[in-house]
Amino acid sequence: MSSALVLLLLAPVAMANINEGGVSGEGTYGETTDRVVTNAGFMVIAFFPLLIFVLSMLQWRLDKRRDARKAAAKARRTNVDWQGGW
């Protein structure tokens, strides 16, 4: 477990481009400009409301299924045909 953590922490250093003078600080994406950082920030800002919306829709659908299942069980309990034995 600790070796995996060490490898994960050292991976960015291993992936950095190295030029003649040493480490350039440039990763696999390329040069990090203000525009790249701004666009990444906008992506993060758009991601979280979208995630909340998708998870809310999933929860709404699951609640709807649960309520339908409860209503069907109640209808079966009150139906005379399903009561009793033979």
TIGUMAR-813770 format. One record per atom (N, C-alpha, C, O): residue in three letters; atom name; x, y, z. Coordinates in Angstrom, 1 decimal. Layout:
+------+------+--------+--------+--------+
: type : atom :     px :     py :     pz :
+------+------+--------+--------+--------+
:  ALA :   CA :      X :      Y :      Z :
...
+------+------+--------+--------+--------+
end
This chain:
+------+------+--------+--------+--------+
: type : atom :     px :     py :     pz :
+------+------+--------+--------+--------+
:  MET :    N :    0.8 :   -1.2 :    0.0 :
:  MET :   CA :    0.0 :    0.0 :    0.0 :
:  MET :    C :    0.9 :    1.3 :    0.0 :
:  MET :    O :    0.6 :    2.2 :   -0.8 :
:  SER :    N :    1.9 :    1.3 :    0.9 :
:  SER :   CA :    2.7 :    2.5 :    0.9 :
:  SER :    C :    3.6 :    2.6 :   -0.4 :
:  SER :    O :    3.9 :    3.7 :   -0.8 :
:  SER :    N :    4.0 :    1.5 :   -1.0 :
:  SER :   CA :    4.7 :    1.6 :   -2.2 :
:  SER :    C :    3.9 :    2.2 :   -3.3 :
:  SER :    O :    4.4 :    2.9 :   -4.2 :
:  ALA :    N :    2.6 :    1.8 :   -3.4 :
:  ALA :   CA :    1.7 :    2.4 :   -4.3 :
:  ALA :    C :    1.5 :    3.9 :   -4.1 :
:  ALA :    O :    1.5 :    4.7 :   -5.1 :
:  LEU :    N :    1.5 :    4.3 :   -2.9 :
:  LEU :   CA :    1.4 :    5.8 :   -2.6 :
:  LEU :    C :    2.6 :    6.5 :   -3.0 :
:  LEU :    O :    2.5 :    7.6 :   -3.6 :
:  VAL :    N :    3.8 :    5.9 :   -2.8 :
:  VAL :   CA :    5.0 :    6.5 :   -3.2 :
:  VAL :    C :    5.1 :    6.6 :   -4.7 :
:  VAL :    O :    5.5 :    7.7 :   -5.3 :
:  LEU :    N :    4.7 :    5.6 :   -5.4 :
:  LEU :   CA :    4.7 :    5.6 :   -6.9 :
:  LEU :    C :    3.7 :    6.7 :   -7.4 :
:  LEU :    O :    4.0 :    7.4 :   -8.4 :
:  LEU :    N :    2.5 :    6.8 :   -6.8 :
:  LEU :   CA :    1.6 :    7.8 :   -7.2 :
:  LEU :    C :    2.1 :    9.3 :   -7.0 :
:  LEU :    O :    1.9 :   10.2 :   -7.8 :
:  LEU :    N :    2.9 :    9.4 :   -5.9 :
:  LEU :   CA :    3.4 :   10.8 :   -5.6 :
:  LEU :    C :    4.6 :   11.1 :   -6.5 :
:  LEU :    O :    4.8 :   12.3 :   -6.8 :
:  LEU :    N :    5.3 :   10.1 :   -6.9 :
:  LEU :   CA :    6.5 :   10.4 :   -7.8 :
:  LEU :    C :    6.2 :   10.3 :   -9.3 :
:  LEU :    O :    7.0 :   10.7 :  -10.1 :
:  ALA :    N :    5.0 :    9.9 :   -9.7 :
:  ALA :   CA :    4.6 :    9.8 :  -11.1 :
:  ALA :    C :    4.7 :   11.1 :  -11.8 :
:  ALA :    O :    5.2 :   11.2 :  -12.9 :
:  PRO :    N :    4.2 :   12.3 :  -11.3 :
:  PRO :   CA :    4.3 :   13.5 :  -12.0 :
:  PRO :    C :    5.8 :   13.9 :  -12.3 :
:  PRO :    O :    6.1 :   14.5 :  -13.3 :
:  VAL :    N :    6.7 :   13.6 :  -11.4 :
:  VAL :   CA :    8.1 :   14.0 :  -11.6 :
:  VAL :    C :    8.6 :   13.1 :  -12.7 :
:  VAL :    O :    9.4 :   13.6 :  -13.5 :
:  ALA :    N :    8.3 :   11.9 :  -12.8 :
:  ALA :   CA :    8.8 :   11.0 :  -13.8 :
:  ALA :    C :    8.2 :   11.4 :  -15.2 :
:  ALA :    O :    8.9 :   11.2 :  -16.2 :
:  MET :    N :    7.0 :   11.9 :  -15.2 :
:  MET :   CA :    6.4 :   12.3 :  -16.5 :
:  MET :    C :    6.8 :   13.7 :  -17.0 :
:  MET :    O :    6.5 :   14.0 :  -18.2 :
:  ALA :    N :    7.5 :   14.4 :  -16.3 :
:  ALA :   CA :    7.9 :   15.8 :  -16.7 :
:  ALA :    C :    9.0 :   15.7 :  -17.8 :
:  ALA :    O :    9.8 :   14.8 :  -17.7 :
:  ASN :    N :    8.9 :   16.6 :  -18.7 :
:  ASN :   CA :    9.9 :   16.7 :  -19.8 :
:  ASN :    C :   11.2 :   17.2 :  -19.2 :
:  ASN :    O :   11.2 :   18.1 :  -18.4 :
:  ILE :    N :   12.3 :   16.6 :  -19.7 :
:  ILE :   CA :   13.6 :   17.1 :  -19.2 :
:  ILE :    C :   14.4 :   17.6 :  -20.4 :
:  ILE :    O :   14.5 :   16.9 :  -21.4 :
:  ASN :    N :   14.9 :   18.8 :  -20.4 :
:  ASN :   CA :   15.7 :   19.3 :  -21.4 :
:  ASN :    C :   17.2 :   19.3 :  -21.0 :
:  ASN :    O :   17.5 :   18.8 :  -20.0 :
:  GLU :    N :   18.0 :   19.9 :  -21.9 :
:  GLU :   CA :   19.5 :   19.9 :  -21.6 :
:  GLU :    C :   19.8 :   20.6 :  -20.3 :
:  GLU :    O :   20.7 :   20.1 :  -19.6 :
:  GLY :    N :   19.1 :   21.6 :  -20.0 :
:  GLY :   CA :   19.4 :   22.4 :  -18.8 :
:  GLY :    C :   18.8 :   21.8 :  -17.5 :
:  GLY :    O :   19.1 :   22.3 :  -16.4 :
:  GLY :    N :   18.0 :   20.8 :  -17.6 :
:  GLY :   CA :   17.4 :   20.2 :  -16.4 :
:  GLY :    C :   15.9 :   20.0 :  -16.7 :
:  GLY :    O :   15.5 :   19.8 :  -17.8 :
:  VAL :    N :   15.2 :   20.1 :  -15.6 :
:  VAL :   CA :   13.7 :   19.9 :  -15.7 :
:  VAL :    C :   13.1 :   21.2 :  -16.2 :
:  VAL :    O :   13.3 :   22.3 :  -15.6 :
:  SER :    N :   12.3 :   21.1 :  -17.2 :
:  SER :   CA :   11.6 :   22.3 :  -17.8 :
:  SER :    C :   10.3 :   22.6 :  -17.0 :
:  SER :    O :    9.8 :   23.7 :  -17.1 :
:  GLY :    N :    9.8 :   21.7 :  -16.3 :
:  GLY :   CA :    8.5 :   21.9 :  -15.5 :
:  GLY :    C :    7.3 :   21.7 :  -16.4 :
:  GLY :    O :    6.2 :   21.9 :  -15.9 :
:  GLU :    N :    7.5 :   21.2 :  -17.6 :
:  GLU :   CA :    6.4 :   21.1 :  -18.5 :
:  GLU :    C :    6.0 :   19.6 :  -18.5 :
:  GLU :    O :    6.8 :   18.7 :  -18.6 :
:  GLY :    N :    4.7 :   19.4 :  -18.2 :
:  GLY :   CA :    4.1 :   18.0 :  -18.1 :
:  GLY :    C :    3.8 :   17.5 :  -19.5 :
:  GLY :    O :    4.2 :   18.0 :  -20.5 :
:  THR :    N :    3.0 :   16.4 :  -19.5 :
:  THR :   CA :    2.6 :   15.8 :  -20.7 :
:  THR :    C :    1.6 :   16.6 :  -21.5 :
:  THR :    O :    1.6 :   16.4 :  -22.7 :
:  TYR :    N :    0.9 :   17.5 :  -20.9 :
:  TYR :   CA :   -0.1 :   18.3 :  -21.6 :
:  TYR :    C :    0.6 :   19.4 :  -22.5 :
:  TYR :    O :    0.1 :   19.7 :  -23.6 :
:  GLY :    N :    1.6 :   19.9 :  -22.0 :
:  GLY :   CA :    2.3 :   21.0 :  -22.7 :
:  GLY :    C :    2.5 :   22.2 :  -21.8 :
:  GLY :    O :    2.4 :   22.1 :  -20.6 :
:  GLU :    N :    2.8 :   23.3 :  -22.4 :
:  GLU :   CA :    3.0 :   24.5 :  -21.6 :
:  GLU :    C :    1.7 :   25.0 :  -20.9 :
:  GLU :    O :    0.6 :   24.9 :  -21.5 :
:  THR :    N :    1.8 :   25.3 :  -19.7 :
:  THR :   CA :    0.6 :   25.8 :  -18.9 :
:  THR :    C :    0.6 :   27.3 :  -19.0 :
:  THR :    O :    1.4 :   28.0 :  -18.4 :
:  THR :    N :   -0.4 :   27.8 :  -19.7 :
:  THR :   CA :   -0.6 :   29.2 :  -19.9 :
:  THR :    C :   -1.8 :   29.7 :  -19.0 :
:  THR :    O :   -2.5 :   28.8 :  -18.5 :
:  ASP :    N :   -2.0 :   31.0 :  -19.0 :
:  ASP :   CA :   -3.1 :   31.5 :  -18.3 :
:  ASP :    C :   -4.4 :   31.0 :  -18.9 :
:  ASP :    O :   -5.4 :   30.7 :  -18.1 :
:  ARG :    N :   -4.5 :   30.9 :  -20.2 :
:  ARG :   CA :   -5.7 :   30.4 :  -20.8 :
:  ARG :    C :   -6.0 :   28.9 :  -20.4 :
:  ARG :    O :   -7.2 :   28.6 :  -20.2 :
:  VAL :    N :   -5.0 :   28.1 :  -20.4 :
:  VAL :   CA :   -5.2 :   26.7 :  -20.0 :
:  VAL :    C :   -5.7 :   26.6 :  -18.6 :
:  VAL :    O :   -6.6 :   25.8 :  -18.3 :
:  VAL :    N :   -5.1 :   27.4 :  -17.7 :
:  VAL :   CA :   -5.5 :   27.3 :  -16.3 :
:  VAL :    C :   -7.0 :   27.8 :  -16.1 :
:  VAL :    O :   -7.8 :   27.3 :  -15.4 :
:  THR :    N :   -7.3 :   28.9 :  -16.9 :
:  THR :   CA :   -8.7 :   29.5 :  -16.8 :
:  THR :    C :   -9.7 :   28.4 :  -17.3 :
:  THR :    O :  -10.7 :   28.2 :  -16.7 :
:  ASN :    N :   -9.4 :   27.8 :  -18.5 :
:  ASN :   CA :  -10.3 :   26.8 :  -19.0 :
:  ASN :    C :  -10.4 :   25.6 :  -18.1 :
:  ASN :    O :  -11.5 :   25.1 :  -18.0 :
:  ALA :    N :   -9.4 :   25.2 :  -17.4 :
:  ALA :   CA :   -9.5 :   24.1 :  -16.5 :
:  ALA :    C :  -10.4 :   24.5 :  -15.3 :
:  ALA :    O :  -11.2 :   23.7 :  -14.8 :
:  GLY :    N :  -10.2 :   25.8 :  -14.8 :
:  GLY :   CA :  -11.1 :   26.3 :  -13.8 :
:  GLY :    C :  -12.6 :   26.3 :  -14.2 :
:  GLY :    O :  -13.4 :   25.9 :  -13.4 :
:  PHE :    N :  -12.8 :   26.7 :  -15.4 :
:  PHE :   CA :  -14.2 :   26.7 :  -15.9 :
:  PHE :    C :  -14.8 :   25.3 :  -16.0 :
:  PHE :    O :  -15.9 :   25.0 :  -15.7 :
:  MET :    N :  -13.9 :   24.3 :  -16.4 :
:  MET :   CA :  -14.4 :   22.9 :  -16.4 :
:  MET :    C :  -14.7 :   22.4 :  -15.0 :
:  MET :    O :  -15.7 :   21.7 :  -14.8 :
:  VAL :    N :  -13.9 :   22.8 :  -14.0 :
:  VAL :   CA :  -14.2 :   22.4 :  -12.6 :
:  VAL :    C :  -15.5 :   23.0 :  -12.2 :
:  VAL :    O :  -16.3 :   22.4 :  -11.5 :
:  ILE :    N :  -15.7 :   24.3 :  -12.5 :
:  ILE :   CA :  -16.9 :   25.0 :  -12.1 :
:  ILE :    C :  -18.2 :   24.4 :  -12.7 :
:  ILE :    O :  -19.2 :   24.3 :  -12.1 :
:  ALA :    N :  -18.0 :   23.9 :  -14.0 :
:  ALA :   CA :  -19.2 :   23.3 :  -14.7 :
:  ALA :    C :  -19.4 :   21.9 :  -14.2 :
:  ALA :    O :  -20.5 :   21.4 :  -14.3 :
:  PHE :    N :  -18.3 :   21.2 :  -13.8 :
:  PHE :   CA :  -18.4 :   19.8 :  -13.5 :
:  PHE :    C :  -19.3 :   19.5 :  -12.2 :
:  PHE :    O :  -20.2 :   18.6 :  -12.2 :
:  PHE :    N :  -19.1 :   20.3 :  -11.2 :
:  PHE :   CA :  -19.8 :   20.0 :   -9.9 :
:  PHE :    C :  -21.3 :   20.3 :  -10.0 :
:  PHE :    O :  -22.1 :   19.4 :   -9.5 :
:  PRO :    N :  -21.8 :   21.4 :  -10.6 :
:  PRO :   CA :  -23.3 :   21.5 :  -10.7 :
:  PRO :    C :  -23.8 :   20.3 :  -11.6 :
:  PRO :    O :  -24.9 :   19.9 :  -11.4 :
:  LEU :    N :  -23.1 :   20.0 :  -12.6 :
:  LEU :   CA :  -23.6 :   18.9 :  -13.5 :
:  LEU :    C :  -23.6 :   17.6 :  -12.7 :
:  LEU :    O :  -24.6 :   16.8 :  -12.9 :
:  LEU :    N :  -22.6 :   17.3 :  -11.9 :
:  LEU :   CA :  -22.6 :   16.1 :  -11.1 :
:  LEU :    C :  -23.8 :   16.1 :  -10.1 :
:  LEU :    O :  -24.4 :   15.1 :   -9.9 :
:  ILE :    N :  -24.0 :   17.2 :   -9.5 :
:  ILE :   CA :  -25.2 :   17.3 :   -8.5 :
:  ILE :    C :  -26.5 :   17.1 :   -9.3 :
:  ILE :    O :  -27.4 :   16.4 :   -8.7 :
:  PHE :    N :  -26.6 :   17.6 :  -10.5 :
:  PHE :   CA :  -27.8 :   17.4 :  -11.2 :
:  PHE :    C :  -28.0 :   16.0 :  -11.6 :
:  PHE :    O :  -29.1 :   15.4 :  -11.4 :
:  VAL :    N :  -27.0 :   15.3 :  -12.1 :
:  VAL :   CA :  -27.1 :   13.9 :  -12.5 :
:  VAL :    C :  -27.4 :   13.0 :  -11.3 :
:  VAL :    O :  -28.3 :   12.1 :  -11.4 :
:  LEU :    N :  -26.8 :   13.2 :  -10.2 :
:  LEU :   CA :  -27.0 :   12.4 :   -9.0 :
:  LEU :    C :  -28.4 :   12.7 :   -8.4 :
:  LEU :    O :  -29.1 :   11.8 :   -7.9 :
:  SER :    N :  -28.9 :   14.0 :   -8.5 :
:  SER :   CA :  -30.3 :   14.3 :   -8.1 :
:  SER :    C :  -31.3 :   13.6 :   -8.9 :
:  SER :    O :  -32.3 :   13.1 :   -8.4 :
:  MET :    N :  -31.1 :   13.5 :  -10.2 :
:  MET :   CA :  -32.0 :   12.9 :  -11.1 :
:  MET :    C :  -32.0 :   11.4 :  -10.8 :
:  MET :    O :  -33.1 :   10.7 :  -10.9 :
:  LEU :    N :  -30.9 :   10.8 :  -10.6 :
:  LEU :   CA :  -30.8 :    9.4 :  -10.2 :
:  LEU :    C :  -31.5 :    9.1 :   -8.9 :
:  LEU :    O :  -32.3 :    8.1 :   -8.8 :
:  GLN :    N :  -31.4 :    9.9 :   -7.9 :
:  GLN :   CA :  -32.1 :    9.8 :   -6.6 :
:  GLN :    C :  -33.6 :    9.9 :   -6.8 :
:  GLN :    O :  -34.3 :    9.2 :   -6.2 :
:  TRP :    N :  -34.0 :   10.9 :   -7.7 :
:  TRP :   CA :  -35.4 :   11.1 :   -7.9 :
:  TRP :    C :  -36.0 :    9.8 :   -8.6 :
:  TRP :    O :  -37.1 :    9.4 :   -8.2 :
:  ARG :    N :  -35.3 :    9.3 :   -9.5 :
:  ARG :   CA :  -35.8 :    8.1 :  -10.2 :
:  ARG :    C :  -35.9 :    6.9 :   -9.3 :
:  ARG :    O :  -36.8 :    6.1 :   -9.3 :
:  LEU :    N :  -34.9 :    6.7 :   -8.4 :
:  LEU :   CA :  -34.9 :    5.6 :   -7.5 :
:  LEU :    C :  -36.0 :    5.8 :   -6.4 :
:  LEU :    O :  -36.7 :    4.8 :   -6.0 :
:  ASP :    N :  -36.3 :    7.0 :   -6.0 :
:  ASP :   CA :  -37.4 :    7.3 :   -5.1 :
:  ASP :    C :  -38.7 :    7.0 :   -5.7 :
:  ASP :    O :  -39.6 :    6.4 :   -5.1 :
:  LYS :    N :  -38.8 :    7.3 :   -7.0 :
:  LYS :   CA :  -40.1 :    7.0 :   -7.8 :
:  LYS :    C :  -40.3 :    5.5 :   -7.9 :
:  LYS :    O :  -41.5 :    5.1 :   -7.7 :
:  ARG :    N :  -39.3 :    4.8 :   -8.1 :
:  ARG :   CA :  -39.4 :    3.3 :   -8.2 :
:  ARG :    C :  -39.8 :    2.7 :   -6.8 :
:  ARG :    O :  -40.6 :    1.8 :   -6.7 :
:  ARG :    N :  -39.2 :    3.3 :   -5.7 :
:  ARG :   CA :  -39.5 :    2.8 :   -4.4 :
:  ARG :    C :  -40.9 :    3.1 :   -4.0 :
:  ARG :    O :  -41.6 :    2.2 :   -3.5 :
:  ASP :    N :  -41.4 :    4.3 :   -4.4 :
:  ASP :   CA :  -42.8 :    4.6 :   -4.1 :
:  ASP :    C :  -43.8 :    3.7 :   -4.9 :
:  ASP :    O :  -44.8 :    3.3 :   -4.3 :
:  ALA :    N :  -43.4 :    3.4 :   -6.1 :
:  ALA :   CA :  -44.3 :    2.6 :   -6.9 :
:  ALA :    C :  -44.3 :    1.2 :   -6.3 :
:  ALA :    O :  -45.4 :    0.5 :   -6.3 :
:  ARG :    N :  -43.2 :    0.7 :   -5.9 :
:  ARG :   CA :  -43.1 :   -0.7 :   -5.3 :
:  ARG :    C :  -43.9 :   -0.7 :   -4.0 :
:  ARG :    O :  -44.6 :   -1.7 :   -3.7 :
:  LYS :    N :  -43.9 :    0.3 :   -3.2 :
:  LYS :   CA :  -44.6 :    0.4 :   -1.9 :
:  LYS :    C :  -46.1 :    0.4 :   -2.2 :
:  LYS :    O :  -46.9 :   -0.2 :   -1.5 :
:  ALA :    N :  -46.5 :    1.2 :   -3.2 :
:  ALA :   CA :  -48.0 :    1.3 :   -3.6 :
:  ALA :    C :  -48.5 :    0.0 :   -4.1 :
:  ALA :    O :  -49.6 :   -0.4 :   -3.8 :
:  ALA :    N :  -47.6 :   -0.7 :   -4.9 :
:  ALA :   CA :  -48.1 :   -2.1 :   -5.4 :
:  ALA :    C :  -48.2 :   -3.1 :   -4.2 :
:  ALA :    O :  -49.1 :   -3.9 :   -4.2 :
:  ALA :    N :  -47.3 :   -3.0 :   -3.3 :
:  ALA :   CA :  -47.4 :   -3.9 :   -2.1 :
:  ALA :    C :  -48.6 :   -3.6 :   -1.3 :
:  ALA :    O :  -49.3 :   -4.5 :   -0.8 :
:  LYS :    N :  -49.0 :   -2.3 :   -1.2 :
:  LYS :   CA :  -50.2 :   -2.0 :   -0.4 :
:  LYS :    C :  -51.4 :   -2.4 :   -1.1 :
:  LYS :    O :  -52.4 :   -2.9 :   -0.5 :
:  ALA :    N :  -51.4 :   -2.3 :   -2.5 :
:  ALA :   CA :  -52.6 :   -2.7 :   -3.3 :
:  ALA :    C :  -52.7 :   -4.2 :   -3.2 :
:  ALA :    O :  -53.9 :   -4.7 :   -3.1 :
:  ARG :    N :  -51.6 :   -5.0 :   -3.1 :
:  ARG :   CA :  -51.7 :   -6.4 :   -3.0 :
:  ARG :    C :  -52.3 :   -6.8 :   -1.6 :
:  ARG :    O :  -53.0 :   -7.8 :   -1.5 :
:  ARG :    N :  -51.9 :   -6.1 :   -0.6 :
:  ARG :   CA :  -52.4 :   -6.4 :    0.8 :
:  ARG :    C :  -53.9 :   -6.1 :    0.9 :
:  ARG :    O :  -54.5 :   -6.9 :    1.6 :
:  THR :    N :  -54.4 :   -5.1 :    0.2 :
:  THR :   CA :  -55.8 :   -4.8 :    0.4 :
:  THR :    C :  -56.7 :   -5.5 :   -0.6 :
:  THR :    O :  -57.9 :   -5.5 :   -0.5 :
:  ASN :    N :  -56.1 :   -6.2 :   -1.6 :
:  ASN :   CA :  -56.9 :   -6.9 :   -2.6 :
:  ASN :    C :  -57.3 :   -8.2 :   -2.0 :
:  ASN :    O :  -56.5 :   -9.0 :   -1.4 :
:  VAL :    N :  -58.6 :   -8.5 :   -2.1 :
:  VAL :   CA :  -59.2 :   -9.7 :   -1.5 :
:  VAL :    C :  -58.7 :  -11.0 :   -2.2 :
:  VAL :    O :  -58.6 :  -12.0 :   -1.5 :
:  ASP :    N :  -58.5 :  -10.9 :   -3.5 :
:  ASP :   CA :  -58.0 :  -12.1 :   -4.2 :
:  ASP :    C :  -56.7 :  -12.6 :   -3.6 :
:  ASP :    O :  -56.4 :  -13.8 :   -3.7 :
:  TRP :    N :  -55.9 :  -11.8 :   -3.1 :
:  TRP :   CA :  -54.6 :  -12.2 :   -2.6 :
:  TRP :    C :  -54.6 :  -12.5 :   -1.1 :
:  TRP :    O :  -53.5 :  -12.9 :   -0.6 :
:  GLN :    N :  -55.7 :  -12.5 :   -0.5 :
:  GLN :   CA :  -55.8 :  -12.7 :    1.0 :
:  GLN :    C :  -56.2 :  -14.2 :    1.2 :
:  GLN :    O :  -56.9 :  -14.8 :    0.4 :
:  GLY :    N :  -55.8 :  -14.7 :    2.3 :
:  GLY :   CA :  -56.2 :  -16.0 :    2.7 :
:  GLY :    C :  -55.4 :  -17.1 :    2.0 :
:  GLY :    O :  -54.4 :  -16.9 :    1.4 :
:  GLY :    N :  -55.9 :  -18.3 :    2.1 :
:  GLY :   CA :  -55.2 :  -19.4 :    1.6 :
:  GLY :    C :  -56.0 :  -20.0 :    0.4 :
:  GLY :    O :  -56.2 :  -19.3 :   -0.6 :
:  TRP :    N :  -56.3 :  -21.3 :    0.5 :
:  TRP :   CA :  -56.9 :  -22.0 :   -0.6 :
:  TRP :    C :  -58.3 :  -21.5 :   -0.7 :
:  TRP :    O :  -59.1 :  -21.9 :   -1.5 :
+------+------+--------+--------+--------+
end
